[in-house]
Amino acid sequence: MVLDFGRELCGDLKTAERREWLVTNGIGGFASGTVAGLLTRRYHGLLLAALNPPLGRTLLLAKIDETVEYDGIYPGSGRFYPLHANRWGSGVVEPDGYHHLNRFHLEGTTPVWTYACANALLEKRIWMQPGANTTYIQYKLTRATGPLGLEAKLFANYRDYHATTIVNDWDLLTEPITNGLRLQIDDEAGSPFYFFAPGASVTPQADWYEDFHLKLEEERGQNDVDEDHVYAALIRATLEPGDTLTLVASTEPDPNLDGDAAYQERMEYEQTLLNRAMGGIEAGHVTRNKPLADAVQQLVLAADQFIVKRPTPIDEDGRSIIAGYPWFSDWGRDTMIALPGLTLPTGRPEVAASILRTFAHYIDRGMLPNRFPDAGETPEYNTVDASLWYFEAVRAYHEATGDGNLVRDLFPRLVEIIDWYQRGTRYQIGMDDSDGLLFAGEEGMQLTWMDAKVDEWVVTPRIGKPVEINALWYNALRIMASLADHLYDEGAPYATLADKVQMGFGRFLNERMGYCYDVIDGPEGKDGRLRPNQLLAISLPYSPLNPEQQRSIVDACARHLLTAHGLRSLSPDDNDYIGQYVGDRRKRDGAYHQGTVWGWLIGPFVAAHLRVYNNPQQARTYLYPLLHHLSDHGLGSISEIFDGDAPFLPRGCIAQAWSVAELLRLWSRLKTLTDLQPVQS
C-alpha cells in the first residue's frame, strides 16, 4: 500500500494538516480536506458540487464534527472522544480529535481514517459517486467490546467555492424527509440539496458557528481567513461491533442509500481503470518492485480525477480536463499538454478522442480557448500555445491508436489553425514572413504558459518570438506534413514552411552561453535568461536543433534548473530569481515563473535527456522523487509547483493534471515496470 500512515504522522498536527486528500466525481465536483480533519482552505469541504458541470462548483457540506461515547455501563456514562478538530479565529485548535487517529490510508482514492477510542476502532471513509454530486461518509465499528454511541454535527453552506461566508441575513431552511433532510437557503436563490442518515436520528438545527480559521488562506495573503458555517443538523446513532453507518450528501433527492453497495461500485470503477491501464504502464503480476508498482497504479487513479464531462451542442457526453484541484477549471493549454499522459498510457483513447472533438468545437480564429470561466459560457481566447499543443495531442492520439477517421475529421480544423497563424489572429499572433517564426504579444497581455498577472502587472510578458512557441510551431508544421501525406493530401507546403522555420530557429541560439535565448525580437531585443522553455525544442517529436545543440541545452538546464520535483522556471543565478513561493498574491505571482519549480516540466526534461543520452535507466532516476511525492501535500497525486530553493516544499494546487500526466507519459515511455531493474533513487 503506497499511502499508509500511523500515529507518527497522524498524531502530529503540523504534518497531519499539511497532507490533504481529494475525491472527485467525474463531472467537476469534489471533496477535499486534511488528514487532521481541520479546514485550512476555503476549498475544503465534503461536497463541493458542480451545479453546471464541470463548473458552477458550490460548497454545500462543509464538514461533520463527530464525537463518540464508549466504555460506559449505561448510555451517558461512558467516556467521550472527540474525533474532529477545528482551528478558530483566535488560533486555538480545539478539540484535538486527531490525537485519537490511529491510522490514515488510501484505498484507491478513498481516504480512510481509523480512530482508536480505548479498545475500540472506528473506521471512516469518504468517497463520491461517479457521475453524480453525491458524497458518502461511512463509519464502521471494526473492533469493540460493546456498543459505541456516535454523535455528529452537520455544517452546511451555500457559496461559490472561491468565496467565504460570514454570518449574513440568509438562513438555511431544513425540511425533514425520509431518512434525512432537505436543505435550501431561504431566498430560494439556489438549488436544494439533501442529507440522508439511514439508521440514525436526524435533528434539524439552525445555528451559525463562527470563525473557522483557514490557515492556508492566511498564509496565501488572502483577506478572508475566517469563515462561518451553519450548524444544520445533529445526527445520533449507536453502533454495535461490526455495524456500519453511512451518511449521504447529495444534490439528488434519491441517491443510492446502500453504503456498502455504493462503495463496491466505487471500488469496481477504480479497478476497471487499473485493468485498462495494465497494458500501457505496468503489468499486474509484477512483484519485483511492488512499491513502485503501487505508486504507478496510484497515478492511474489520480489521472482519472482530472477527466470530466463537458457537454457541447454536438456531444452531450463530451469530455475535458480540469487543470488542477482545488481551484482551477478546464484550461485549453493544460488540457492539451495533459491529454496524452492522462488518457493514452492509461488505456482510455476514447476519452482522448472525445476531448479532441470537444475542443475542436470551440476553435475560433485559429485559437483554442485558454479558459472556461467558472461563471458564464464565453470562453477566453488569450493563449498562443494551446492551439499548437493541440497538434501534438492529435499526433500522440494517432500514433497510439492508428485512428485515421478522427484525424480526417479534425484535419480541416488543423488547416484552419495553420492558416490563421500564418496570416495573423488575436493579440498580434502571427507568422513573420522573413524567417517563418511566430510573433505574439501586446502590452498588458500574457499569452504563453508563463502567464502570471497581478492587476495590470504582467510579470513575464514575453512579447516577441518565444522559444517554446516556435518549437511548437515547427513541430506542428512537421505533424501537418505527415498527416497530410497520410490522408493522401499534399504535405509538401507544410514541409517547405517547416524547413524555413528550422532555418529561422537558428536565431535563438546563444553560442556564447550554449543554450537558447528565451525570446527574440522583443521590445528590448533578445532575452538571454536561462529558462526551461527551450527544452521543448528537444523534447517534442520534431526538433529544429542538431544533436550537439540539443546536448548543450540539456546539460545547461540540468545544471541550473533541475530539482528533485521538476525544473525551476528561472536560473537561480538570475538577479530576478525568487526561491520561495510565499506571501500575498502579488508576491506569489511575482515568483510563479521567476524561479518556482514546476512539476510538469520533468516531462520535457526527461524526454530531452532521453533523446540526447539514450539512457532509459538513467532517465528513470529523474522520476523517482515525484513518485515519492505521492505521500505528501495532495495525497496520491502530484502538486502544481514547488519552491525553487531546497527543500523544494510543495505549493499551489495539491493535484495538477499536467504534473500527473507528464509523469505517467514518461514512465510509460521508459518501458514497463516489467523491465525495471532496481536503481538507487
N, C-alpha and C positions, 0 to 999 in steps of 0.2 A: 504494500500500500504506500503510495507516494506521500500522502499528506496525513499524518497521524501524530498528534501532539499529546503529551501527558502534562502533568502538573508543572513540570519545569518551565513550560511556556504558558499554560492556561492560568496558572496562579499568579503570574507576574503581569500587572496591569499594563505596563509600558509595552511589552511585547504582544500581549493578547489584544490590545485595542489597535495596534498598528497593522495587524493582519485582518484583512477583510474578505468576506465571502460574497458570492454572486450567484443567483439563479435567474434564469430567463425563460420566456415563453414562446419565442419564435415570431412574435408579432410586435416586438418593441417594448413590451412590458418587462419589468424585472423586480427583484427583491434583493436587498443588499444590507450588510451591516458588519459588525466587528465580532471577532471571536469572543471578546469580553462581554458583548451584549450592549455596550454603550452606543448611543448615537453620537457620531463625531462629524458627520456631514449632513447637509440638507438633503442629500440624495440617498440617505439611508431610510429604509422602511421595509415593511413586509409585503406591501402591494403598491407598486408604482405602475398603474395600469396605463396601457396605450389606448386611449379612448378614440384616437384617429390613427389606427395602425399605419406605419410603425411609429408614429409620433403622437402628439397630444398626451404626453406622459404626465400623469396626475397622481400625487400621493394620496392614497385613501386610508391605508392602515399603517400607522407609524411604528408601533411596537406593541408588544404584550409583556407586561410585567408579572412574572409568576412567583408565587410563594407556596411552599409545600409544608404540610404538617405531618409529622411522622413520629412513631415510637411513643404513642400515648396509650394509657389504659382505656380511656374512653374518648370520644370526639371532643376536641377542645383542650385536651390535657397533654397533648404531645408537644414536641419542640418544633418551632417554626424555622424554616430555612428559606431565606430569600434567594432566588436563583437569578434575579435581574440586577442590573446596575445602571445608575444614572449619574451623570455629572451635571451639577446645577450651575446657575449663573454665578454663584459665589466661588465656584471652582471645586467645591466639595464633591467627592464621589460617595454617594450613599443611596442605597445599600451597596454592599460589595459582594454580590452574588457569585462573581467569578471565583471567589475563594472555594466554592463548592464544586467547581468544574474540574472533574477528574480526567477528562479526555475530550479532545476535539479531533474529528477526522472527516474526510470527504468520502462519500460513497458515490462514485461517479462525480457529478457536480453537486450532489446533495450534502449540505453541511449537517453534521451530526454532533450534538453536544451530549456528553454523559456526565450527569451530576451525581455526586455521592453525598447522601444525607444519612449519617450514621451508617448502618449496614445496607441501606437501600441504594439502588442505582436506577436513575430515571434518565431515559434517552429522549432527546428532542430532535426532530428532523424538520427541515423546511424545503419544500420544492414547489415548482409551478407546473400546471398542466400545459403540455404543448398545444399552442394554438388558442389559448384562452387566457383572459385576465383573471386567473384563479390561483390563489396561493394556499398551500396546505401546511399546517403546523401540527405535527403529530407528536404525542408523548406516549412512551411505552415504559411501564414499570418492569424492568428486566430482572430485578433482584430485590427481595424484601421478605421480612418475616411477619408482615401484617399489612393492613390497608394503609394507603398514603392519600392524604387529602391535598387536592390541588386547587389553588385559588389564583385566577389570572385576571388582570385588569387590561382591558382593550382600549388603546389610544388611537383615535381616528383623526383624520384631517381631510381637507379637500382643497388642494392647491397645486399650481404648476410646480413641476419638480425642480425648477431653478429658483423658486421663491422660498420665503419663510413666512410663518404665520404668527402674528401677535394677537392676543385676545381682541376680538372686534365685535361687531354687532350682529354677527350671524351665529346661529345655533345649529347643532346637528340634531335633526329630528330622528327619533328611533321608533320604529313600529314593530311590535312583536309579530313574528311569523313562525310557522312550524320549524322547530329545531334552531331558531335563532332570531335575527333582527334584520329589518330593512332600514337602511340609513340614508338620509338625504339632508343637505343644507336647507335652511328654512325658506330661502327665497326661490327654491327650485331651479336655480340657475344651472345646476349640474345634474348629471345622471345619478340615479340611486345606485347604491351598492349594498352587498348583503354579507352577513356574517352568520355562520352556522356552527353549532356546537352540539351535535347529536350525542346524547348520553350525559349531558351536563345541564346544569341550570344556568340560565342567562338572565341577568337582571339589568335592565337599562339604567344608565347613569347620565348625567348631564353636567359635568364639572370640567372647568378648564384647569389643566396643570401647566404652570408657567415656568419659563426659564430653563428648559433643557438646553444645556450649553453644548455648542457644536465646536469642539476643539480645533478640528482641522480647518473649518471655515475661518476661525480666528487666525490660525497660522497662515492662511492664504490671504490675509488682509481684507476680508470681507467686512461689510458694515453690520450685517445682521448675523450675530453669532449666538444668539439665544432664541429659542423657539417655544411656542406654546402648542399643546395638543389637547383635544377633547377626550376626557375620560368617558367613553361611550357605553361601556358595559362591564359587568363583573361576571366572570364565569367560575362556577364551582363544580367540582367532581370528586369522586372518591375512586381510586384505582386499587384493585387487588393485584397481587403478584401475577405478572403476565398480561395484565389488562393494557389496552391501548385506547387513547382518546385522540380524536382528530378534529381540529378546528379548521374551518374553511372560510376564506375571504374571497369574494368574487364580485364581478360586475354582472354576472349572470344569475337569474333568480333560481335556477335549478341545476347547479353543478352536481357532479358525482360526489356523494357524501360518504361513500365507502372508501375510507382512507387506505386500507390495505390494497384494494383493487387499483386505486389511483396511483399508489406508489409503484405497484407492479407495472402499470402502464408506463410510468416514467422510466423505470429500470429497463424495460423491454425496448423503449425508444432509444435509450443510450446504447444498449447492447447492439442494436441494429446499426447504429453509427459506427461502432467499433468493428463489427463484422465487415462492413463495407470498406473500411479503411485498411484492412489487413493486407490486401494485395499491394497497396500503394506505399505503405510506410513501414510496416513491420509484420511479422508472422506471429500468430497467437501461440505457437508452440515454442517460441524462443525462450530459453531458460538461461542462456549463457550470461546475460546481464539483465536480470529482472528489474532492478531499479530503473534502468534506462528504458526498458520496455514499458513499465508503468508510467514513466514520465511522458513518453511519446503518446501513449493512449490518453493521458490527461489532456494533452494538447489537442487531440482529435475532438474531445468533448468540448474543450474551450472554443475551438473553431466554430462549432455549431451555435454557440451563444451569440455570435455576431450576425448570423444569417436570419433575415426577417422577411416577412411578406410585405410587398409594396404593390397594391393593386394599381393597374393602369387601365385606360379605356380599352386597350386591346387584350389585356390579360388580367383578370381579377385575381389570379394566383401568382402575379409577378413577384420577383424576389429582389432584394437589395442587401446591403451590408451596413450594419451600424458601425461607425468608425471606432467608437470606444465607450466603455462604461466607466463612470455613471452619467456623463453629461453630454456626449456627442450624439448627433443624429447621423443619417447616412450622407456621406460626402462622396462626390464623384471621384476625386483623386484617390482617396483612401480605398474606395471600393475596387477600383481597377488595379491598384497595387496589390490589394489583399486577395482578390478573386482567385488567382492561380493556386496560392498556398492553402486557402480555406476549402476549396472545392475539388481540385483535381487529385492530389495525393490522398485525399480522404474518400475517394470513390463516389463523388457526387457531381458528375459532369452535367446532369440535367439542371442542377441549381446554377451552375456557371452559365449554361445556355440561357436560362431564364433571366439572369442578371444582365447579360449582354443585350438581350431583347428589350428588357425594361429600360435600360439607359439609352438604347437606340431611339426609343420613342421620344426622349427628351432632348435629343441633339438639336441645337438651334444655332444657325450661322457658323456651323462647324465646331461648336463648343458643347461639351458635356456640362451639366450642372456641377457647380462646385459644392453646393449645399442645398438641401431641402429644409427650409425653416421649420422650427417647431410649431409655429402658428402660421396658418396661411398656406396656399398651394403654389405660390410663384417661386420657382427655383432661382437660385442666384448663379449667374454665369460670370464668375470672376476668377477663373483659373486657366492658365495657359497649358498646363501639362496633363490635365485629366483626359483630354481627347487623344493625346499621344500615348498615354498609358493604355487607352482602350485598344489600340493596335496590338500592343504586347499581350493583353488579355485574350484577344481573339486568336493571336498566333499560338499562345500556350494551349488554349482550348482545342484548336485544330490539331496541334501536334499530339495531344493526349488522346483525342477521340477519332481523328480522321473524318469528322463530320463535315463534309463539303456542303451539305444543304444549308446549314446555318451560315457558313461563310458566304455562300452565294446570296442568301437573303440580306446579309449585312453589308455586302460589298458596295452597294450604291451609297450607303451612309459613310463608308470609309473614303470613297471617292469624293464625297461632299466635303468631308473634313479637310482632305488634302487641298482641294480647290479653294476653300475659304482661307486656309493658312497661307496659300500662295498669294492670293490677291488682297488679303487683309481682312480682319474682323475686329471685334471689340478691342479697346484698350491698346491700340497700335500693335496688336499681334499680327505679324505678317512676315513674309519672306523678303529678305534683301536680295534683289536680283544680282547684285555684284558678286556675292560669294555663296548664295544659296542658303545662308543661315537665317534662323528665325530671330526677329527682334520682338520684344514685348515690354510693355510697361508705360505708365504715365504717372505724373505726380499724384500722390495720395492713394495709390492703389498697390496692393500686394497680390501678385499673380502666381508666384511659384509656391512650392510646398513650404518654403521659409516665409510664412505669411503672417507673422505676429504684427498686430496693430493695436495701439492704445489711443483711443480717441482719434486725433488727426496724425498721430505719430506712427509712421510705417518704419518699423525697426530695421528691417533688411529689405529695402525697396527693390534692389537688383534690377533696375531698369537698364535695358540694353539687350545683349545676347548672352543669356546664362548658359553655362557649360552643359548642365544636365538636360536642358530643354533641347539643345541642339544634338546631344547624344540620342535623345528620344526621337527627334525629328529624323535623324539619319536611320535609326532602327525602324521607324515607321515606313520610310520610303523603301527600304530593303524588303520589309514584310509585304508591302503592296506589290512590289515587283514579283515576289514569289507567289503570292496569292493570285495575281493576275495571270501568271503563267499556268497555275494550277487550274484556273477556271477557263482556260483556253482563250483568255483575253490577251491584250498586248501589254506586257510588263516592261518593255524596253524604256518607255519615257520615264517611269519611276526609277529604273536602274540608272539612267543617264543623270537624272536630278540627284540621286544619291551619290554618284561619283563626284558631282560638283560640290555637294555638301561635305564629302570626305576631304576634298582638297581645301575647302574653306575652313574646315575644322582645325587644320594645322595652325591657324591664327591663335588658338587657345594655348598652345604650348609655350610654357615659360622655360626655355632651355637652361637658363642660369640656375633656376631653383629645382628643375627636374620634375615639375608637375604642371598642372593646367591653371591658367587664370580662371577665376570663378565666373567673372562676367567681362565681356569685352564690348567696346563701342557704347559704353555707358556715358552718362553726363560728365563723369570725371575720368573717362578713358578706360583703362584696364584695371580690374580689381584683382590683385595678386594674393588675397588672403587664402590661406590653406583651409579648404572646406572639403567635406566628403562628397559633394555633388558630382565631382569628376569621376568617381568610381563607376557611375552609370555608363560612361564611355567605354568601360571594360566589361562590366557585368552583364549588359544586355547581349542578346544573341549576336547582334551585328555591331562590331566595334570599328570606329574610324581610325584607330591607332594601331601602330605596329607593335610587335612583341616587346621591343626594348622600351618603348614609351610606356606601355602597359605596366611593365615590371617596375619602372621608376616611380610611377604613380602609386602603385600598390604598396611599395616599400615606404614611401613618404607618409601615406595615410596610416600605415601600420605603426610607424614610429611615433607619430604625433597625435593621431586621432583615436586610435583603437583603445578600448577599455574592456573590462570583463563583460559588460552588458550592452555593448553596441559601440557606436562611434560618436565622438564629440562633433558638434556642429561647427566648431571653430578651433583652430590650434591654440593650445594654452600659451604659446609664445606670442600670440597677438595681444596688442595693448587693450583691445576691447573684449578680451576673453573674460567670461564670468563663470566661475566654477561651481556655484550653488544656485539652484532654482528655488528661491525662497522669497518671502516678503509679500507685499501687496501686488495687485495686478500689474502695475507699471514695472515694478522690479522683476516680477516673474516673466512677463512678456518681453522685457528687455534682455533676459537671459535665455529665452526659449530657443533661439538659434544662434546664440553667441557663446557657445561652449557646452550647453546642455547636451547630454548623451541621449541618442535616440536608438531604441531597441531595434526598430525595423531595419536600420542601416547595416546590421550584421549580415543581412541577406546579400546586398550588393557587394559588401566587402568579401565575404566568403566565396561568392561566385567569381569575383575578380581574382582572388587569391588562387582559386582552383584553376582558372584559365591560365594564369601566369606560371604556377608551380606544378600543376597537375599532380597534386599530392592529397588525395581524398582523406587519408588518415590524419594528416596534419590539419586539414581544413575542418574536420570534425571537432578538433580540440577547441576551436573558437566558439563552438555552440554549447559546450557543456555548462559554462557558468549560467546561461539563461535557462537551461533545464533545471539547475539547482534553484533558480529564482522562483520556480513554481510554488515553493513553500513560503514565499514572502509576499507582502503587500496584497495584491489580489490573488488569493489562494487558487492554484490550479490554472492560472493564466499568466500573461506577460504584460508588464507595465508599459505605459507610453514612453516615459522618459526617466532619466537618472541624472544625478548631479555629475558634473564634469570632473570634479575632484573626488578622490578616494575618501570614504569607502563606497562612493557611487550609489548613494541612497536612492531608492525608487521615488519618483514623483509623478504628478499628473494623474491621468486615468489609471485605475487599477487593472484594467483589462483593455488592451488596444488591438484592433483587428490586424493591422499590418505587422505588428510585432509578433503575434502568434503565427500569422500566415507565412512570414519570411523564414521563421524558424522551421516550420513544417515543410516549406518548399525546399529549403536547402538540406534538411535532414533526409527527405525523400530522395533528393538528387544524389546525395552521398551514399547511395545504395541502401539496402535494408539492414535492420538490426541483425539479420542472419549472418551478414558479412562483417559485423562489428567485432573487432578484437579489443580486449581491454586496453585502455590508454589512460595514462595518468593525466587527470584533468587539472 
